[in-house]
Amino acid sequence: MIERSFGVVLVLALGGLLVAGCNRGAPGDNAKVVAEPAADDVASWLIVLRAEDVYAQRRAGGALVRIGAPAVAGLREAQGDPRVEVRDEALLALIAIGPEGLAGVGAGLADRDPLVRRRAVDGLAPYGAKAIPYFAEALKHEHHAVREDAALALASFGEPAVAPLTAALKDPDARVREKALSSLGAIGAPAVPTLEAVRLEPNRSMREKAAKLLDEIQARTANTPAS
């Protein structure tokens, strides 16, 4: 009787281990337990976007891209999620949606994570001058790191970026002013009048840097073959 009881207990214990092992599964298997919404169910896909499983988040991001413009408002809301992976996935979807998601991509410039901000910069690059207002807004952000990133990124936008960069030279943070000045130097000839004005300012460091940048622009111009 004792042997039979022990056998029953052993079988039950082994059964419990097998069930536990099956439930544990491989990494990423948690994504399979997330219900698959209908293809056009924006609200449900936005819930999946906030799932804990990164694979589910990616599936949701792809589905929301396919839905397109109707998903933009929800993706904008997801940009406020406390988890960086959710905000990043939402930003990727807004970039892929295209012009309808432009404002959301611009909002990504103010994200508290530098990698998300970098992705927003890359996402805005194809829009050229149309993206400038979003950088100008980021230059007013309360955190200096957001303003610094915006000032640096504007170096790639050419003449349309001169006005917001000139305004950034009045920033209360020296780090932002220096990056704005560097970007003006990278822009080149269109920024020369601004750099000439800076060269007359009281701040010695800014004067010297402006003079150096003007010399570099002159050297680049001299070495550029005439067309």
C-alpha positions, -999 to +999 in steps of 0.1 A: +000+000+000+029+023+009+046+015-024+015+022-044+009+056-027+045+065-034+041+057-070+010+079-073+029+108-057+059+103-080+037+103-111+019+135-100+052+152-093+066+143-127+035+155-143+038+188-126+074+192-138+064+184-174+036+210-173+059+236-158+085+229-185+060+233-212+047+265-198+082+280-195+089+276-233+116+293-253+124+330-252+098+350-270+071+324-267+051+348-245+042+366-277+021+336-288-003+341-259-011+376-270-044+375-289-042+385-326-066+413-333-083+419-366-061+435-392-079+469-389-086+469-352-066+500-342-076+500-305-066+463-300-033+466-318-025+496-296-030+474-266-007+448-280+019+475-287+020+480-249+025+443-242+055+432-222+068+410-250+090+428-275+079+404-303+043+413-297+052+450-298+069+446-332+039+427-346+017+455-334+040+482-349+038+465-383+001+461-381-004+498-372+018+508-401-004+488-425-035+505-410-018+539-417-033+573-409-062+560-387-035+547-363-016+580-359-035+594-330-030+562-309+007+560-318+011+597-307-004+587-274+019+557-271+049+581-274+041+590-238+045+555-225+071+552-197+089+523-215+114+533-241+108+502-262+071+512-266+080+548-275+106+536-300+082+512-317+056+539-319+081+563-335+092+536-360+056+532-370+050+569-374+081+572-396+070+543-418+034+557-421+049+588-439+036+624-440+006+617-419+029+607-391+053+637-395+041+656-364+047+625-343+082+621-357+089+657-348+076+651-313+102+623-310+129+650-309+119+657-273+120+621-261+140+616-229+160+588-245+189+599-267+185+569-291+149+577-297+158+613-304+184+601-329+159+580-346+135+610-349+163+631-365+169+603-391+131+601-397+129+638-403+158+640-427+139+631-459+115+660-453+141+687-456+129+722-449+095+709-438+111+694-408+127+727-396+097+738-375+100+707-354+137+714-347+129+750-339+104+737-313+129+713-299+154+742-295+129+756-269+127+725-248+134+727-211+162+701-211+195+712-225+203+678-240+172+680-263+182+714-274+218+703-280+207+674-302+184+696-322+212+722-327+236+695-339+211+678-362+203+711-380+238+711-395+225+687-422+196+709-432+215+737-449+203+773-454+168+768-440+184+760-406+203+792-403+174+812-387+167+787-358+204+782-352+209+820-351+182+821-324+199+793-305+230+814-302+211+833-274+204+800-255+212+804-218+233+772-219+268+775-233+267+739-246+237+747-268+253+779-281+285+761-290+267+734-309+246+759-327+277+777-337+293+745-349+263+737-370+264+772-386+300+766-395+291+732-411+263+749-432+289+772-447+283+802-469+247+809-460+257+812-423+286+837-429+266+869-420+256+853-387+292+842-379+305+876-388+281+891-362+292+866-336+328+876-342+319+910-328+302+897-296+317+903-261+321+865-254+357+857-262+352+820-267+324+825-291+343+852-310+373+830-314+353+800-325+333+821-350+366+835-365+379+799-368+347+787-385+349+817-410+384+807-419+374+771-425+345+782-447+368+805-467+392+776-471+365+752-483+352+778-507+387+784-521+392+746-526+358+741-544+363+740-582+342+766-601+313+750-619 
